[in-house]
Amino acid sequence: MASRLLANLIVVGSGIMARALVQAYRQALANASRNGVTAEAVQNVRRASKIMAEPEARQILGVTEHSSWEEILQKYDSLFERNAKTGSFYLQSKVHRAKECLEVAYQKQV
């Protein structure tokens, strides 16, 4: 008897919580659209998804326009490993994106 009562209480309680969460989410969306937060969030996503420019990639890796691909790979390996040891995942990702950008640029040249 007690287990049945407890099960009913859990089922009813979870239903109430689910409805409350959905209602709170709808209200948060309505508030955000009134305050212009959604437009700002969309702009931030657009800014973040832009591809890295070649000059920025060269600056991150510390190479020039006349650097060979082997030199770029050496710089990449050294910077990537150095940031792996210090634990900076953000810098590791920037170094990796820079290498990817320059890789595309070098493939276009060949």
VOPA-851815 format. One record per residue: x, y, z of N, C-alpha, C, O in turn; residue number from 1. Coordinates in nm, 2 decimals. Layout:
> n.u	n.v	n.w	ca.u	ca.v	ca.w	c.u	c.v	c.w	o.u	o.v	o.w	num
> X	Y	Z	X	Y	Z	X	Y	Z	X	Y	Z	NUM
...
***
This chain:
> n.u	n.v	n.w	ca.u	ca.v	ca.w	c.u	c.v	c.w	o.u	o.v	o.w	num
> 0.08	-0.12	0.00	0.00	0.00	0.00	0.09	0.13	0.00	0.06	0.22	-0.08	1
> 0.19	0.13	0.08	0.27	0.24	0.09	0.35	0.26	-0.04	0.38	0.37	-0.08	2
> 0.40	0.15	-0.10	0.47	0.16	-0.22	0.39	0.21	-0.33	0.44	0.29	-0.42	3
> 0.26	0.18	-0.34	0.17	0.23	-0.44	0.15	0.38	-0.42	0.14	0.45	-0.52	4
> 0.13	0.42	-0.30	0.11	0.56	-0.27	0.24	0.64	-0.31	0.23	0.75	-0.36	5
> 0.35	0.59	-0.28	0.48	0.65	-0.31	0.50	0.66	-0.47	0.54	0.76	-0.52	6
> 0.46	0.55	-0.54	0.47	0.55	-0.68	0.38	0.65	-0.74	0.42	0.73	-0.84	7
> 0.26	0.67	-0.69	0.16	0.77	-0.74	0.21	0.91	-0.71	0.20	1.00	-0.80	8
> 0.27	0.93	-0.60	0.32	1.06	-0.56	0.44	1.10	-0.66	0.45	1.21	-0.70	9
> 0.53	1.00	-0.69	0.64	1.03	-0.78	0.59	1.06	-0.92	0.63	1.15	-0.98	10
> 0.49	0.98	-0.97	0.43	1.01	-1.10	0.37	1.14	-1.11	0.39	1.22	-1.21	11
> 0.28	1.17	-1.02	0.21	1.30	-1.02	0.31	1.42	-1.00	0.30	1.52	-1.07	12
> 0.40	1.40	-0.91	0.50	1.50	-0.89	0.59	1.53	-1.01	0.62	1.65	-1.04	13
> 0.63	1.43	-1.08	0.71	1.45	-1.20	0.63	1.51	-1.31	0.69	1.59	-1.38	14
> 0.50	1.48	-1.32	0.42	1.55	-1.42	0.40	1.70	-1.39	0.41	1.78	-1.48	15
> 0.39	1.73	-1.26	0.37	1.87	-1.22	0.51	1.94	-1.25	0.50	2.06	-1.30	16
> 0.62	1.88	-1.22	0.75	1.94	-1.24	0.77	1.96	-1.39	0.83	2.07	-1.43	17
> 0.74	1.87	-1.47	0.76	1.88	-1.62	0.68	1.99	-1.67	0.73	2.07	-1.76	18
> 0.55	2.01	-1.63	0.47	2.12	-1.68	0.52	2.25	-1.64	0.52	2.35	-1.71	19
> 0.57	2.26	-1.51	0.63	2.38	-1.46	0.76	2.42	-1.54	0.78	2.54	-1.57	20
> 0.84	2.32	-1.57	0.96	2.35	-1.65	0.93	2.40	-1.79	0.99	2.49	-1.84	21
> 0.83	2.34	-1.85	0.79	2.38	-1.99	0.74	2.53	-1.98	0.77	2.61	-2.06	22
> 0.66	2.55	-1.88	0.60	2.69	-1.87	0.71	2.79	-1.84	0.71	2.90	-1.89	23
> 0.81	2.75	-1.75	0.92	2.84	-1.72	1.00	2.87	-1.85	1.05	2.98	-1.87	24
> 1.02	2.77	-1.93	1.10	2.78	-2.05	1.03	2.88	-2.15	1.10	2.96	-2.21	25
> 0.90	2.86	-2.16	0.83	2.95	-2.25	0.83	3.09	-2.20	0.85	3.18	-2.28	26
> 0.82	3.11	-2.07	0.83	3.24	-2.02	0.97	3.30	-2.04	0.98	3.42	-2.07	27
> 1.07	3.22	-2.02	1.21	3.27	-2.04	1.23	3.31	-2.19	1.29	3.42	-2.21	28
> 1.18	3.24	-2.28	1.19	3.27	-2.42	1.11	3.40	-2.45	1.16	3.49	-2.53	29
> 0.99	3.42	-2.39	0.92	3.54	-2.41	0.99	3.66	-2.36	1.00	3.77	-2.42	30
> 1.05	3.65	-2.24	1.13	3.76	-2.18	1.25	3.79	-2.26	1.28	3.91	-2.28	31
> 1.32	3.69	-2.31	1.44	3.71	-2.39	1.40	3.78	-2.52	1.48	3.87	-2.56	32
> 1.29	3.75	-2.58	1.26	3.81	-2.71	1.22	3.96	-2.69	1.24	4.04	-2.77	33
> 1.16	3.98	-2.57	1.12	4.12	-2.54	1.25	4.21	-2.51	1.25	4.33	-2.55	34
> 1.35	4.15	-2.46	1.47	4.22	-2.42	1.57	4.23	-2.53	1.67	4.29	-2.52	35
> 1.55	4.16	-2.64	1.64	4.15	-2.75	1.76	4.06	-2.73	1.86	4.07	-2.80	36
> 1.75	3.98	-2.63	1.86	3.88	-2.60	1.88	3.78	-2.71	1.99	3.74	-2.74	37
> 1.77	3.74	-2.77	1.78	3.64	-2.87	1.86	3.69	-2.99	1.94	3.62	-3.05	38
> 1.84	3.81	-3.03	1.91	3.87	-3.14	2.06	3.88	-3.11	2.14	3.85	-3.20	39
> 2.09	3.92	-2.99	2.23	3.92	-2.95	2.29	3.79	-2.95	2.41	3.77	-2.99	40
> 2.22	3.69	-2.90	2.27	3.55	-2.90	2.30	3.50	-3.04	2.40	3.43	-3.07	41
> 2.21	3.53	-3.13	2.23	3.49	-3.27	2.35	3.55	-3.33	2.43	3.49	-3.41	42
> 2.37	3.68	-3.30	2.49	3.75	-3.35	2.62	3.69	-3.30	2.72	3.68	-3.37	43
> 2.62	3.65	-3.17	2.73	3.59	-3.11	2.76	3.46	-3.17	2.88	3.42	-3.19	44
> 2.66	3.38	-3.21	2.68	3.25	-3.27	2.74	3.27	-3.41	2.83	3.20	-3.45	45
> 2.69	3.37	-3.48	2.74	3.40	-3.61	2.89	3.44	-3.61	2.97	3.40	-3.69	46
> 2.92	3.53	-3.51	3.06	3.57	-3.49	3.15	3.45	-3.46	3.26	3.44	-3.51	47
> 3.10	3.36	-3.37	3.19	3.25	-3.33	3.21	3.15	-3.44	3.31	3.08	-3.44	48
> 3.11	3.14	-3.53	3.13	3.04	-3.63	3.21	3.08	-3.76	3.22	3.00	-3.85	49
> 3.25	3.20	-3.76	3.33	3.25	-3.87	3.46	3.17	-3.88	3.52	3.14	-3.77	50
> 3.51	3.15	-4.00	3.63	3.08	-4.02	3.75	3.18	-3.99	3.74	3.30	-4.02	51
> 3.86	3.13	-3.93	3.97	3.21	-3.90	4.04	3.26	-4.03	4.05	3.19	-4.13	52
> 4.07	3.39	-4.02	4.14	3.45	-4.14	4.29	3.40	-4.14	4.35	3.37	-4.04	53
> 4.34	3.40	-4.26	4.48	3.35	-4.28	4.58	3.44	-4.21	4.67	3.38	-4.15	54
> 4.57	3.57	-4.21	4.67	3.65	-4.13	4.66	3.62	-3.98	4.77	3.61	-3.91	55
> 4.54	3.60	-3.93	4.53	3.56	-3.79	4.59	3.43	-3.76	4.66	3.41	-3.66	56
> 4.57	3.33	-3.85	4.63	3.20	-3.83	4.78	3.21	-3.84	4.85	3.14	-3.76	57
> 4.84	3.29	-3.93	4.98	3.30	-3.94	5.04	3.37	-3.81	5.14	3.33	-3.76	58
> 4.96	3.46	-3.75	5.01	3.53	-3.63	5.01	3.43	-3.51	5.10	3.43	-3.43	59
> 4.90	3.35	-3.51	4.89	3.25	-3.40	5.01	3.15	-3.40	5.07	3.12	-3.30	60
> 5.04	3.11	-3.52	5.15	3.01	-3.53	5.29	3.07	-3.54	5.39	3.01	-3.52	61
> 5.29	3.20	-3.56	5.42	3.27	-3.57	5.50	3.24	-3.69	5.62	3.23	-3.69	62
> 5.43	3.24	-3.80	5.49	3.21	-3.93	5.46	3.32	-4.03	5.37	3.40	-4.01	63
> 5.54	3.33	-4.14	5.52	3.44	-4.24	5.45	3.38	-4.36	5.43	3.26	-4.37	64
> 5.43	3.46	-4.46	5.36	3.42	-4.58	5.46	3.33	-4.66	5.42	3.25	-4.74	65
> 5.59	3.34	-4.64	5.69	3.27	-4.71	5.74	3.14	-4.64	5.83	3.08	-4.69	66
> 5.67	3.11	-4.53	5.71	2.99	-4.46	5.67	2.86	-4.53	5.57	2.86	-4.60	67
> 5.75	2.76	-4.52	5.72	2.63	-4.58	5.62	2.56	-4.50	5.60	2.59	-4.38	68
> 5.56	2.46	-4.56	5.46	2.38	-4.49	5.52	2.30	-4.37	5.46	2.28	-4.27	69
> 5.65	2.26	-4.39	5.72	2.18	-4.29	5.74	2.27	-4.17	5.73	2.23	-4.05	70
> 5.78	2.40	-4.19	5.80	2.49	-4.08	5.67	2.52	-4.01	5.67	2.53	-3.88	71
> 5.56	2.53	-4.08	5.43	2.55	-4.02	5.39	2.43	-3.93	5.34	2.45	-3.82	72
> 5.42	2.31	-3.98	5.39	2.19	-3.90	5.48	2.18	-3.78	5.43	2.14	-3.67	73
> 5.60	2.22	-3.79	5.69	2.22	-3.67	5.64	2.32	-3.56	5.64	2.29	-3.45	74
> 5.60	2.44	-3.61	5.55	2.54	-3.51	5.42	2.49	-3.45	5.40	2.50	-3.33	75
> 5.33	2.43	-3.53	5.21	2.37	-3.48	5.23	2.27	-3.38	5.18	2.27	-3.27	76
> 5.32	2.17	-3.41	5.35	2.06	-3.31	5.40	2.12	-3.18	5.36	2.07	-3.07	77
> 5.50	2.21	-3.19	5.56	2.26	-3.07	5.45	2.34	-2.99	5.45	2.32	-2.86	78
> 5.37	2.43	-3.05	5.27	2.50	-2.97	5.16	2.41	-2.92	5.12	2.43	-2.81	79
> 5.12	2.31	-3.00	5.02	2.22	-2.95	5.06	2.14	-2.83	4.99	2.13	-2.73	80
> 5.18	2.09	-2.84	5.24	2.01	-2.73	5.26	2.10	-2.60	5.23	2.06	-2.49	81
> 5.31	2.22	-2.62	5.33	2.31	-2.51	5.20	2.34	-2.44	5.20	2.35	-2.31	82
> 5.09	2.36	-2.51	4.97	2.39	-2.45	4.90	2.27	-2.40	4.81	2.28	-2.31	83
> 4.94	2.15	-2.45	4.88	2.03	-2.39	4.94	2.01	-2.25	4.87	1.96	-2.16	84
> 5.07	2.04	-2.23	5.13	2.03	-2.10	5.08	2.12	-2.00	5.06	2.09	-1.88	85
> 5.05	2.25	-2.04	5.00	2.35	-1.94	4.85	2.34	-1.92	4.80	2.40	-1.83	86
> 4.78	2.26	-2.01	4.64	2.24	-1.99	4.55	2.34	-2.05	4.43	2.35	-2.00	87
> 4.60	2.42	-2.14	4.51	2.52	-2.20	4.45	2.47	-2.32	4.50	2.47	-2.43	88
> 4.33	2.42	-2.31	4.25	2.36	-2.42	4.21	2.47	-2.52	4.21	2.45	-2.64	89
> 4.18	2.59	-2.47	4.14	2.70	-2.56	4.26	2.73	-2.65	4.23	2.75	-2.77	90
> 4.38	2.75	-2.60	4.49	2.78	-2.69	4.52	2.66	-2.78	4.56	2.69	-2.90	91
> 4.50	2.54	-2.73	4.52	2.43	-2.82	4.43	2.43	-2.94	4.47	2.41	-3.05	92
> 4.30	2.47	-2.91	4.20	2.47	-3.02	4.23	2.58	-3.12	4.21	2.57	-3.24	93
> 4.28	2.70	-3.07	4.32	2.81	-3.15	4.44	2.77	-3.24	4.44	2.80	-3.36	94
> 4.53	2.70	-3.19	4.65	2.65	-3.27	4.60	2.55	-3.37	4.65	2.56	-3.49	95
> 4.51	2.47	-3.33	4.46	2.37	-3.43	4.38	2.43	-3.54	4.40	2.40	-3.66	96
> 4.30	2.53	-3.51	4.22	2.60	-3.61	4.31	2.68	-3.70	4.29	2.69	-3.82	97
> 4.42	2.73	-3.65	4.51	2.81	-3.73	4.58	2.71	-3.83	4.59	2.75	-3.95	98
> 4.62	2.60	-3.79	4.68	2.50	-3.88	4.58	2.46	-3.99	4.62	2.44	-4.10	99
> 4.46	2.43	-3.95	4.35	2.40	-4.05	4.34	2.50	-4.15	4.32	2.47	-4.27	100
> 4.33	2.63	-4.11	4.32	2.74	-4.20	4.43	2.75	-4.30	4.41	2.76	-4.42	101
> 4.55	2.74	-4.25	4.67	2.74	-4.34	4.68	2.62	-4.42	4.73	2.63	-4.54	102
> 4.63	2.51	-4.38	4.63	2.39	-4.46	4.54	2.41	-4.58	4.58	2.37	-4.69	103
> 4.42	2.47	-4.56	4.33	2.50	-4.67	4.40	2.59	-4.77	4.39	2.58	-4.89	104
> 4.47	2.69	-4.71	4.54	2.79	-4.80	4.65	2.73	-4.88	4.66	2.76	-5.00	105
> 4.72	2.64	-4.82	4.83	2.57	-4.89	4.78	2.47	-5.00	4.84	2.45	-5.10	106
> 4.66	2.41	-4.97	4.61	2.32	-5.07	4.56	2.39	-5.19	4.56	2.34	-5.30	107
> 4.51	2.52	-5.17	4.47	2.60	-5.28	4.58	2.64	-5.37	4.57	2.65	-5.49	108
> 4.70	2.66	-5.31	4.82	2.70	-5.38	4.87	2.59	-5.47	4.93	2.61	-5.58	109
> 4.86	2.46	-5.42	4.91	2.35	-5.49	4.83	2.30	-5.60	4.86	2.20	-5.67	110
***
